[in-house]
Amino acid sequence: MSGALTWLLVLGATAGAPAPPAPAVPEAMTCFVRAYPKTVCGAAPDALTLCDGARIPWDDGRDKSDFETLLNAPDLQDTMTMRYRRGSDYPVPPLNFEPGRIRHLPFFEAMYGASKAAVKAQLVPVRWLLDDGGKTVLMTRVNGVAAALQRVSDDIARELSPELRELAAKCSGTFNWRTIRGAKRRSLHSFGVAIDIGVARSNYWDWTKPDAQGRYTYRNRFPLEIVEIFERHGFIWGGKWYHFDTMHFEYRPELLTAPCVDAP
Ligand SMILES: [Zn+2]
């Protein structure tokens, strides 16, 4: 067979059976790329690539229909299935609706440190509402989290009333290498990306008693003006979870990034 005929046959075969389209990168994965530009350097259909070369698989293929399994062993994909609603107009969270409370810990360990010493090495001071009775607190400098919290403090100081500033100034914790109360999961306070404030007007699901069906009744007394300022700078609020924790904020810009955020 001549060389030219071979090529024609090859072309004919190719034209008759087009190559399948390359698998797409999941849309929710693009929110990580946009939200963490200094840490997440690439997205393939099956994994995020961090800038230091680490790969975080997207989907572990395991069934998470049981809520405890979802909470205790989510993959990265599972952390994006509930959309966080931005702003002060939000519905009372239905049963087990907790956007952001589902966390894939290996992702945070890869970014912020997998040991207490590794996390501590990245902590820097933030001047938290010093003119309103606050104090200097420690947050991680990774991903610009400390700088973001400083902007939250500056905006609260500039925009809110003395009463709200005084409430927000009362900080009951940032970095703390610990597990969540009553659970084995590591708290995001361990990574220097979370802050608890205003405990005097806080509600926590585990401080209340469930009803006969085991359901918790949603409660909130925390001012939403403060919540809106945190969200502006990449922090989500624990007051939008069925298992509410209204003093708690954590840096989760992937949940506040279009198209992943539920924005009114
Ligand atoms: Zn907290």
Residues whose N, C-alpha, C, O or C-beta is under 5 A from the ligand:
A	BS01	ZN	I195 D196 H248
